[in-house]
Amino acid sequence: STANAPEDDAPNRYSRPERTAYGRYSRDANSSGSSLPSNTLEKRIEELERELAKERQENARLMKMAQEKEELIGKLKEEIDLLNR
């Protein structure tokens, strides 16, 4: 159970640095004379951030399910050992 502890905070691990990177990308793109208007880039970034949040939520849900199944497997193995004795 302690081996899975670092995975528990996985959904929150990259949130702050990514926001910084997005902000930097937006500013760099605007200053370099990008062919896309800044509001289009900002909308796309917001859309990608929403998608990323959904994917992180789904990832956290799947990780929790996997952990629960691993725990069930462990309990069942213990029960099998008891029955075999």
Secondary structure, DSSP 4 states (H G I P E B T S, - for coil): -GGGHHHHTGGGTTHHHHHHHHHHHHHHHHHTT-SS-HHHHHHHHHHHHHHHHHHHHHHHHHHHHHHHHHHHHHHHHHHHHHHH-
